[in-house]
Each structure stands twice: as C-alpha cells, then as structure tokens.
Amino acid sequence: MLCTESWYCKHLPKPTIHNEALPIVPSTRDLGITIASNLSLSLHINDIVSRAHKRAMLIYRTFEFHDVNLLVRAYKTYVRPLVECNSVVWSPFNLQDIDAIESVQRRFTKRLPGLGLCPYCVRLQHLNIQSLELRRLHSDLIWCYKIISGLVDKLYKKSTSDVRTNFFCERVVNVWNKLPSNRAIAT
C-alpha cells in the first residue's frame, strides 16, 4: 500500500521537524529490524530467511566430511542465531512468515545424511532439536517470566488497535496465563 492511499496520509498532516516535512518511506530499519509502514515484519523475515538459507548452504558445502553432529553444531552456531535474534520483537504471526522461517531448518535437516526421507518432526526428534516456532514461544515465555519476576521493567498491555495484537506484550499474555501454576522455566 502506497502512502498516498493510506488513512494516515489522507487524514493527518504530514509530520515535520523545524517546519521541514519528513519523508514518508515504505519501510525503515531500526535496531536491525526492518519494519514496513503498515507495521508488517515480512520484509525483515524475508531478509533473515534469505541470509540464513545462504549460510546453511555454505556450511553444508564447506565441510567435505558430512558428519551429522558437526553439521548440526555449525548450524546451531552460525544459522540459528540469524533466525532467532530479537525474535521477541519480530516474531511472525502470518503462516507464510512462520513457514518461511521454519523452511531454513526444514531444508537444512533434510540435506543431512540419512535423514532426507524422514518427515520433519522425525528429523527434529532424531537430532534432538526443537522447531524454530517452539523456540520462539520459549523465548517469549522466558521474557514474560523475566518481566513478571522484576528482572526487567514491566510491560503493560494497552492495545488500542488490531495491529498490535501480535506484538510480544499482547501475544504472550494468553499463553502465559495457560501455563501450570508451578511455572518453572529455565533461563
């Protein structure tokens, strides 16, 4: 959606600093996260997925001897941080984005010797690793624990629009409240 078509551009004055109109851009990068003008994180997700696929392929091509344990350790060290860094901020909610991120691990594990014909869930069990979606949920819950325990400043749920419903401070509350009362989470 172009800015000229958005509600903001039609109904509100253009923002200025010292009487200079600020340009309205389709996306911006802040703290390493690309955010579109409609608050979509798909641009960011597409970027990290692309870089993660390239890095995973580089790992697979670099090692002449394809020892599964070595390849998985390299993947965990060099690829997984790309798709997990700051995920509390940009965690996807669209199925397309969730699948795109999971495709990195799905493709990497499928190329491992002896695992190509196994279903993804079986590969994860065999390698003793979790899906990236589950890892993001764990990360969300750990942050929630830290917030509630006073280890970080508290966040207040103050949603004024549907756009924010998938932000961390909104999406984690329901999952947190469904956890058993003995909420023991390893940090």
Secondary structure, DSSP 8 states (H G I E B T S, - for coil): --GGGSHHHHHS---EETTEE----SEEEETTEEEETT---HHHHHHHHHHHHHHHHHHHHH-SS--HHHHHHHHHHHTHHHHHTTHHHH---SHHHHHHHHHHHHHHHHTSTTTTTS-HHHHHHHHT---HHHHHHHHHHHHHHHHHTTSS--------SGGGGGSHHHHHHHHHHHS-SS-----
